[in-house]
Amino acid sequence: MTRNITVGISDELLKRMDELTDVNWSAVTRDCIEQYIKQRTVGNLEPIIAKVKQKRGEEFKKGYEFVIKNVENLGLPELEEIAYPDEDKEKYSVRLYHLLYHRPLQTRMLIEKLLTLTENEFGEVTDVKFIVSSEFLKGMQEAAKEIVEKSK
């Protein structure tokens, strides 16, 4: 069901509206009202935002714990690579893959938890992407930084 409303406007505004003959002013008014209501009810987002922040914290903690748990399978070069990544996320995943691939089997198994690999018909890796969240990676980086700094 729809309802009509009355909106008072000045003669000057009506003149400017009339110049735009292709505009559906009812739709514009409806959109403005919806946008206004959304802005006024933003307070309802606070529980959702709190859940997202909690999830981010949990993902960070998982990444941190991942490095701590697997530190025996990582050498100082790997920890430094995790701690101080490239700005380019794609290059970082490829570098991390190449760094860890020639390590013992346990380390290569770590790759499968962090990265997804695409291979061509010759078995060559053609694409490497992270399968963990950015917060997980931040947690890994923080743990690796702490270990690297304390090992100096």
Residue frames as qw, qx, qy, qz and C-alpha x, y, z in Angstrom:
[[0.000, 0.890, 0.457, 0.000, 0.00, 0.00, 0.00],
 [0.421, 0.174, -0.008, 0.890, 1.30, 3.47, -0.79],
 [0.115, -0.832, -0.439, 0.318, 0.34, 6.83, 0.65],
 [0.364, 0.673, 0.125, 0.632, 0.63, 10.28, -0.77],
 [0.422, -0.580, -0.297, 0.630, 2.19, 13.11, 1.19],
 [0.239, 0.931, 0.176, 0.212, 2.14, 16.84, 0.61],
 [0.641, -0.241, -0.017, 0.729, 5.42, 18.71, 0.46],
 [0.110, 0.968, 0.164, -0.157, 5.53, 22.49, 0.44],
 [0.654, -0.016, 0.225, 0.722, 8.17, 24.07, -1.81],
 [0.001, -0.661, -0.019, 0.750, 8.95, 27.64, -2.86],
 [0.632, 0.734, 0.125, -0.214, 8.12, 29.01, -6.30],
 [0.140, 0.789, -0.575, -0.162, 11.86, 29.32, -7.03],
 [0.390, -0.268, 0.881, 0.003, 12.46, 25.65, -6.20],
 [0.679, 0.442, 0.552, -0.197, 9.45, 24.61, -8.32],
 [0.465, 0.830, -0.176, -0.251, 10.85, 26.60, -11.25],
 [0.021, -0.626, 0.773, 0.103, 14.23, 24.83, -10.95],
 [0.548, 0.009, 0.828, -0.121, 12.52, 21.44, -10.68],
 [0.663, 0.627, 0.292, -0.287, 10.46, 22.14, -13.81],
 [0.272, 0.779, -0.496, -0.270, 13.70, 22.68, -15.75],
 [0.090, -0.321, 0.942, 0.036, 14.62, 19.04, -15.11],
 [0.728, 0.098, -0.125, -0.667, 11.80, 17.40, -17.02],
 [0.692, 0.192, -0.689, -0.102, 13.30, 13.90, -16.97],
 [0.074, 0.227, -0.787, 0.569, 13.39, 13.61, -13.16],
 [0.566, -0.471, -0.635, -0.232, 10.85, 11.56, -11.21],
 [0.086, -0.549, 0.373, -0.743, 10.50, 13.85, -8.18],
 [0.839, -0.386, 0.009, -0.384, 8.41, 11.32, -6.27],
 [0.932, 0.049, -0.254, 0.253, 11.28, 8.82, -6.50],
 [0.361, 0.486, -0.358, 0.711, 13.82, 11.48, -5.46],
 [0.445, -0.551, 0.216, -0.673, 11.68, 12.43, -2.46],
 [0.953, -0.230, -0.100, -0.167, 11.17, 8.77, -1.51],
 [0.795, 0.233, -0.333, 0.450, 14.95, 8.12, -1.73],
 [0.085, 0.550, -0.339, 0.758, 15.70, 11.17, 0.42],
 [0.690, -0.480, 0.120, -0.529, 13.22, 10.06, 3.06],
 [0.977, -0.073, -0.187, 0.070, 14.70, 6.53, 3.12],
 [0.584, 0.388, -0.356, 0.617, 18.24, 7.94, 3.42],
 [0.223, -0.586, 0.268, -0.731, 17.16, 10.22, 6.26],
 [0.869, -0.371, 0.011, -0.326, 15.56, 7.33, 8.14],
 [0.900, 0.121, -0.283, 0.310, 18.72, 5.23, 7.72],
 [0.309, 0.497, -0.360, 0.727, 20.83, 8.05, 9.14],
 [0.472, -0.534, 0.201, -0.672, 18.51, 8.48, 12.11],
 [0.939, -0.256, 0.047, -0.225, 18.52, 4.75, 12.94],
 [0.530, 0.563, -0.590, 0.235, 22.30, 4.25, 12.81],
 [0.388, -0.513, 0.594, -0.483, 22.20, 3.55, 16.55],
 [0.944, -0.004, 0.172, -0.282, 20.79, 0.13, 15.68],
 [0.758, 0.514, -0.381, 0.127, 24.15, -0.75, 14.09],
 [0.184, -0.733, 0.564, -0.333, 26.10, -0.58, 17.33],
 [0.819, -0.244, 0.497, -0.151, 25.51, -4.25, 18.31],
 [0.882, 0.453, 0.080, 0.105, 26.52, -5.31, 14.80],
 [0.314, 0.816, -0.383, 0.299, 29.66, -3.16, 14.90],
 [0.498, -0.605, 0.562, -0.267, 30.57, -4.65, 18.29],
 [0.934, 0.037, 0.354, -0.035, 30.27, -8.17, 16.84],
 [0.710, 0.660, -0.111, 0.216, 32.50, -7.25, 13.88],
 [0.007, -0.809, 0.493, -0.320, 35.13, -5.79, 16.23],
 [0.735, -0.387, 0.523, -0.192, 35.01, -8.92, 18.36],
 [0.929, 0.310, 0.191, 0.064, 35.43, -11.11, 15.27],
 [0.451, 0.796, -0.303, 0.268, 38.39, -9.01, 14.13],
 [0.325, -0.700, 0.563, -0.295, 39.97, -9.48, 17.55],
 [0.884, -0.115, 0.439, -0.113, 39.42, -13.23, 17.40],
 [0.824, 0.545, 0.005, 0.154, 40.96, -13.47, 13.91],
 [0.151, 0.831, -0.444, 0.298, 44.00, -11.44, 15.06],
 [0.588, -0.516, 0.570, -0.252, 44.42, -13.76, 18.05],
 [0.948, 0.159, 0.275, -0.021, 44.20, -16.85, 15.82],
 [0.637, 0.704, -0.198, 0.243, 46.94, -15.49, 13.54],
 [0.152, -0.767, 0.527, -0.332, 49.13, -14.64, 16.53],
 [0.762, -0.304, 0.533, -0.206, 48.64, -18.10, 18.03],
 [0.904, 0.426, 0.034, 0.001, 49.27, -19.74, 14.64],
 [0.429, 0.727, -0.442, 0.302, 52.82, -18.36, 14.54],
 [0.380, -0.593, 0.599, -0.380, 53.50, -19.16, 18.19],
 [0.899, -0.048, 0.375, -0.222, 52.23, -22.72, 17.76],
 [0.889, 0.416, 0.103, 0.162, 54.27, -23.29, 14.59],
 [0.029, -0.935, 0.349, 0.050, 57.42, -21.36, 15.52],
 [0.650, -0.392, 0.626, 0.182, 59.48, -24.56, 15.69],
 [0.712, 0.381, 0.528, 0.264, 58.85, -25.12, 11.98],
 [0.321, 0.923, 0.094, 0.192, 59.88, -21.57, 11.07],
 [0.687, -0.058, -0.096, 0.718, 63.39, -20.19, 10.88],
 [0.182, -0.597, -0.136, 0.770, 64.45, -16.60, 11.39],
 [0.036, -0.068, 0.507, 0.859, 64.21, -15.77, 7.63],
 [0.181, -0.480, -0.786, -0.344, 60.60, -16.98, 7.54],
 [0.277, -0.692, -0.526, 0.410, 59.72, -15.06, 10.70],
 [0.164, -0.424, 0.107, 0.884, 61.28, -11.89, 9.29],
 [0.047, -0.146, -0.672, -0.725, 59.35, -12.37, 6.07],
 [0.252, -0.626, -0.734, -0.075, 56.10, -12.77, 8.00],
 [0.321, -0.637, -0.354, 0.605, 56.90, -9.85, 10.30],
 [0.014, -0.621, 0.158, 0.768, 57.88, -7.35, 7.61],
 [0.595, 0.424, 0.659, 0.177, 55.79, -8.07, 4.50],
 [0.202, 0.151, 0.421, 0.871, 55.72, -6.23, 1.20],
 [0.323, 0.264, 0.208, -0.885, 53.06, -3.59, 0.78],
 [0.584, 0.191, -0.496, -0.614, 51.73, -5.58, -2.18],
 [0.739, -0.183, 0.509, -0.401, 49.62, -8.41, -0.71],
 [0.919, 0.368, -0.051, -0.129, 49.92, -10.51, -3.91],
 [0.477, 0.626, -0.557, 0.266, 53.73, -10.30, -3.93],
 [0.352, -0.502, 0.631, -0.475, 53.77, -11.08, -0.21],
 [0.897, -0.022, 0.316, -0.309, 51.81, -14.30, -0.66],
 [0.841, 0.487, -0.228, 0.068, 54.09, -15.44, -3.51],
 [0.209, 0.659, -0.603, 0.398, 57.25, -14.61, -1.55],
 [0.576, -0.380, 0.563, -0.455, 55.95, -16.40, 1.53],
 [0.960, 0.184, 0.088, -0.194, 55.08, -19.44, -0.57],
 [0.706, 0.559, -0.377, 0.218, 58.56, -19.62, -2.12],
 [0.071, -0.635, 0.604, -0.476, 60.21, -19.05, 1.23],
 [0.661, -0.261, 0.552, -0.436, 58.29, -21.85, 2.96],
 [0.894, 0.294, -0.151, -0.302, 58.05, -24.35, 0.11],
 [0.669, 0.433, -0.570, 0.198, 61.60, -25.67, 0.35],
 [0.301, -0.502, 0.610, -0.534, 61.40, -26.14, 4.09],
 [0.083, -0.035, 0.985, -0.147, 60.61, -29.42, 5.88],
 [0.195, -0.382, -0.824, -0.371, 57.26, -31.11, 5.31],
 [0.201, -0.623, -0.624, 0.427, 55.71, -29.57, 8.46],
 [0.053, -0.472, 0.028, 0.879, 56.44, -26.09, 7.14],
 [0.127, -0.026, -0.672, -0.730, 55.02, -26.90, 3.71],
 [0.190, -0.510, -0.839, -0.024, 51.87, -28.12, 5.46],
 [0.099, -0.562, -0.340, 0.747, 51.57, -24.64, 7.00],
 [0.042, 0.143, -0.440, -0.886, 51.31, -23.22, 3.49],
 [0.200, -0.345, -0.832, -0.386, 48.12, -25.19, 2.90],
 [0.224, -0.640, -0.638, 0.365, 46.54, -23.54, 5.95],
 [0.129, -0.614, -0.064, 0.776, 47.44, -20.03, 4.80],
 [0.168, 0.476, -0.435, -0.746, 47.49, -20.02, 1.01],
 [0.796, 0.379, 0.449, -0.146, 45.63, -21.45, -1.94],
 [0.231, -0.446, 0.626, 0.597, 47.70, -22.38, -4.98],
 [0.762, 0.554, 0.137, -0.306, 46.74, -22.58, -8.64],
 [0.460, -0.371, 0.687, 0.423, 48.87, -24.82, -10.84],
 [0.547, 0.495, -0.364, -0.569, 49.07, -25.22, -14.59],
 [0.964, 0.132, -0.105, -0.205, 49.05, -28.57, -16.41],
 [0.644, 0.446, -0.524, 0.334, 52.82, -28.95, -15.79],
 [0.704, -0.488, -0.439, 0.273, 52.43, -28.68, -12.03],
 [0.358, 0.173, -0.161, 0.903, 53.92, -25.18, -11.90],
 [0.111, -0.669, -0.551, 0.486, 52.35, -22.76, -9.45],
 [0.244, 0.475, 0.386, 0.752, 50.76, -19.92, -11.41],
 [0.268, -0.652, -0.075, -0.705, 48.85, -18.09, -8.66],
 [0.433, -0.176, -0.717, 0.517, 49.09, -17.82, -4.89],
 [0.297, -0.593, -0.122, -0.739, 46.42, -16.21, -2.66],
 [0.071, -0.152, 0.741, -0.650, 45.83, -15.96, 1.06],
 [0.465, -0.393, -0.709, -0.356, 42.84, -17.91, 2.39],
 [0.401, -0.489, -0.579, 0.515, 42.93, -16.24, 5.79],
 [0.004, -0.946, -0.316, -0.073, 41.60, -12.82, 6.79],
 [0.333, 0.702, -0.217, 0.591, 43.68, -9.66, 6.91],
 [0.509, -0.719, 0.261, -0.394, 43.26, -9.62, 10.71],
 [0.974, -0.166, 0.106, 0.116, 44.69, -13.17, 10.88],
 [0.707, 0.463, -0.082, 0.528, 47.69, -11.95, 8.87],
 [0.068, -0.801, 0.225, -0.551, 48.11, -8.95, 11.19],
 [0.788, -0.548, 0.213, -0.181, 48.16, -11.31, 14.17],
 [0.937, 0.114, 0.042, 0.329, 50.80, -13.46, 12.46],
 [0.435, 0.673, -0.131, 0.584, 52.89, -10.40, 11.71],
 [0.368, -0.790, 0.228, -0.434, 52.68, -9.12, 15.28],
 [0.910, -0.367, 0.193, 0.022, 53.77, -12.47, 16.74],
 [0.836, 0.314, 0.027, 0.449, 56.61, -12.78, 14.22],
 [0.166, 0.803, -0.167, 0.547, 57.78, -9.21, 14.96],
 [0.605, -0.708, 0.248, -0.267, 57.88, -9.90, 18.70],
 [0.952, -0.147, 0.183, 0.199, 59.88, -13.10, 18.20],
 [0.664, 0.535, -0.017, 0.522, 62.32, -11.47, 15.75],
 [0.050, -0.839, 0.193, -0.507, 62.85, -8.44, 18.01],
 [0.711, -0.616, 0.285, -0.185, 63.38, -10.57, 21.13],
 [0.957, 0.037, 0.132, 0.254, 65.82, -12.87, 19.29],
 [0.464, 0.762, -0.160, 0.423, 68.22, -9.98, 18.50]]
